[in-house]
Amino acid sequence: MLLSRRAQRLTSSVIREILKVTEQPDVISFAGGLPSPQTFPTEHIRAACDRLLTNDPSASVQYGPTEGYTPLREWIAALHRDRGADVSAEQVLVTTGSQQALDLLGKALCEPGRPTLVESPTYLGAVQALSLSEPEFVAVANDSEGPDPAELARLAVPTTSFFYLIPNFQNPTGRLIGPARRKELMRAAAARDLLLVEDDPYGQLSYSGASLPSLLSLDPGHVVHISSFSKILAPGLRVGYVIAPEALTRKLVQAKQAADLHTPSFTQRIVHEIVKDGFLDQHVPKIRELYAQRCQVMLDALARHLPASAQWNRPQGGMFIWVHLPPHIDAEELLQHAVKAKVAFVPGSSFYVSNPVASTMRLSFVTVSPEKIEEGVARLGRLIKERLFP
Ligand SMILES: Cc1ncc(COP(=O)(O)O)c(C=O)c1O
């Protein structure tokens, strides 16, 4: 069998491979990026299904438009207008998870060898999705506040490139880009006429409930915005969306038509049925509260069990803590011992397109109970100290 060049380039996500190991029930896993099942509103989903199948059974399971279910597109556009971005329903394309938006953007915007800018580190799934279109990934250097705007000005890339970034509670680092840095980045992008792709699945998960202006609201002409119902309702519904200038939305629609005709009518309608009357206003605060508690438990455990030479951030939202181990500790090697000790995490090197920092790791705390967080971090602490003081 002669596989295409594209197929030969496909690799499995390191995270999915690690998840296979961590599926055993006795492993304490900080590796997954899954939301907590405790937050899934299954009763509301059941009631929404009942209403849909009673009131509108045929349309609920019939083919639908590629662009998405119109009332859901209108709801999404209104949400973003409320947040200060001038968005019309025609600019919204509903996608099969926001992951599909990344795939469609790759098909519409990437060319073999054309530079695509990414943060360093960045979301591995985006690199996987865009890789199929064979761009040349260029890592934008960052400091503790986020990507460096001066780098955007300095890098010799054509205006046909775009910069993919996750401003809110980034996967993998949990970092939030502050208001001043957002404006500087937008100014630098506008000066070069560079498109920014803002991926925002975690923006709603700010522990304080406060939110910062989206890049889309700051400069809609230079931003494509991607988001999802995965982290605020349930990921298995596979409903996400992309908001783009209308000409690009039309191209994305054509690419989506070829991929899957449309996102399932049924799950789009379930999402709309649940969100249309303000359900998220009471539901999302509960997710924030749970995640903030778990995050604090992990921060306390890290302070107790990790050596003073390790460092980590204190996320203000989202699902991840990013740890810098003492520089000579290789997190991939540590993981092999950790799995034997029945604890898992994702080595940070997986999230870089170039110059990986081997002594970093991503810890996810939202699916693990407080007792297990304490126990898992204690096990990690012992393994790290054994490497420091053999
Ligand atoms: C930054 C980021 N973007 C996109 C996705 C894809 O999410 P979904 O396809 O479920 O919307 C994820 C999933 O974890 C993510 O972390």
The ligand as an SDF file (V2000), in Angstrom:
LIG
                    3D

 16 16  0  0  0  0  0  0  0  0999 V2000
   -6.7500   25.1130   22.9360 C   0  0  0  0  0  0  0  0  0  0  0  0
   -7.7140   24.1040   22.4310 C   0  0  0  0  0  0  0  0  0  0  0  0
   -8.3170   24.2930   21.2550 N   0  0  0  0  0  0  0  0  0  0  0  0
   -9.1890   23.4080   20.7560 C   0  0  0  0  0  0  0  0  0  0  0  0
   -9.5160   22.2580   21.4380 C   0  0  0  0  0  0  0  0  0  0  0  0
  -10.4740   21.2830   20.8170 C   0  0  0  0  0  0  0  0  0  0  0  0
  -11.6800   21.2200   21.5430 O   0  0  0  0  0  0  0  0  0  0  0  0
  -13.0650   20.7790   20.9340 P   0  0  0  0  0  0  0  0  0  0  0  0
  -12.8400   20.2160   19.5660 O   0  0  0  0  0  0  0  0  0  0  0  0
  -13.6250   19.7760   21.8760 O   0  0  0  0  0  0  0  0  0  0  0  0
  -13.9000   22.0230   20.8650 O   0  0  0  0  0  0  0  0  0  0  0  0
   -8.9080   22.0030   22.6740 C   0  0  0  0  0  0  0  0  0  0  0  0
   -9.2090   20.7550   23.4110 C   0  0  0  0  0  0  0  0  0  0  0  0
   -8.7370   20.4540   24.4560 O   0  0  0  0  0  0  0  0  0  0  0  0
   -7.9850   22.9480   23.1860 C   0  0  0  0  0  0  0  0  0  0  0  0
   -7.3590   22.7760   24.3610 O   0  0  0  0  0  0  0  0  0  0  0  0
  1  2  1  0
  2  3  1  0
  2 15  2  0
  3  4  2  0
  4  5  1  0
  5  6  1  0
  5 12  2  0
  6  7  1  0
  7  8  1  0
  8  9  2  0
  8 10  1  0
  8 11  1  0
 12 13  1  0
 12 15  1  0
 13 14  2  0
 15 16  1  0
M  END
$$$$
